[in-house]
C-alpha cells in the first residue's frame, strides 16, 4: 500500500509513522494496542491536533 516514496521522490513525511503502525498491527494480540500509533499516523497526515 505505501511505497515510502513521497511526491518529490524521497521518503514521505509520514512513512515512518506508517511503518511503526503496521509493525505493531502485525505483532499485537489486540488491535487496541496500536491505537496510539494509528492516531500519530493520522495526525501526521491531517494535522488535526494542535
C-alpha positions as a Markdown table, in Angstrom:
| # | Residue | x | y | z |
|---|---|---|---|---|
| 1 | Unk | 0.0 | 0.0 | 0.0 |
| 2 | Unk | 2.6 | 2.5 | 1.0 |
| 3 | Unk | 5.8 | 2.6 | -1.1 |
| 4 | Unk | 7.6 | 5.0 | 1.2 |
| 5 | Unk | 8.3 | 7.4 | -1.7 |
| 6 | Unk | 7.0 | 11.0 | -1.4 |
| 7 | Unk | 5.8 | 13.3 | -4.1 |
| 8 | Unk | 9.4 | 14.5 | -4.7 |
| 9 | Unk | 10.8 | 11.0 | -4.8 |
| 10 | Unk | 12.2 | 10.9 | -1.3 |
| 11 | Unk | 10.7 | 9.3 | 1.8 |
| 12 | Unk | 7.2 | 10.6 | 2.6 |
| 13 | Unk | 6.9 | 12.6 | 5.8 |
| 14 | Unk | 4.5 | 10.1 | 7.4 |
| 15 | Unk | 6.1 | 6.9 | 6.1 |
| 16 | Unk | 7.9 | 6.2 | 9.4 |
| 17 | Unk | 4.6 | 6.5 | 11.3 |
| 18 | Unk | 3.0 | 4.1 | 8.9 |
| 19 | Unk | 5.8 | 1.6 | 9.4 |
| 20 | Unk | 5.5 | 1.7 | 13.2 |
| 21 | Unk | 1.8 | 1.3 | 13.0 |
| 22 | Unk | 1.9 | -1.7 | 10.6 |
| 23 | Unk | 4.7 | -3.3 | 12.7 |
| 24 | Unk | 2.5 | -3.0 | 15.8 |
| 25 | Unk | -0.5 | -4.3 | 14.0 |
| 26 | Unk | 1.3 | -7.5 | 12.9 |
| 27 | Unk | 2.8 | -8.2 | 16.3 |
| 28 | Unk | -0.1 | -7.2 | 18.6 |
| 29 | Unk | -2.5 | -9.6 | 20.1 |
| 30 | Unk | -5.2 | -6.9 | 20.0 |
| 31 | Unk | -5.7 | -4.0 | 17.6 |
| 32 | Unk | -6.3 | -1.8 | 20.7 |
| 33 | Unk | -2.6 | -1.9 | 21.4 |
| 34 | Unk | -1.9 | 0.1 | 18.3 |
| 35 | Unk | -4.5 | 2.9 | 18.7 |
| 36 | Unk | -1.9 | 5.5 | 19.7 |
| 37 | Unk | 0.3 | 4.7 | 16.8 |
| 38 | Unk | -2.7 | 4.9 | 14.4 |
| 39 | Unk | -3.6 | 8.3 | 15.9 |
| 40 | Unk | 0.0 | 9.5 | 15.5 |
| 41 | Unk | -0.1 | 8.5 | 11.8 |
| 42 | Unk | -3.5 | 10.2 | 11.3 |
| 43 | Unk | -2.1 | 13.4 | 12.9 |
| 44 | Unk | 0.9 | 13.3 | 10.6 |
| 45 | Unk | -1.4 | 13.1 | 7.6 |
| 46 | Unk | -4.1 | 15.6 | 8.5 |
| 47 | Unk | -2.7 | 17.8 | 11.3 |
| 48 | Unk | -5.9 | 17.8 | 13.3 |
| 49 | Unk | -4.3 | 18.2 | 16.7 |
| 50 | Unk | -2.6 | 21.5 | 17.5 |
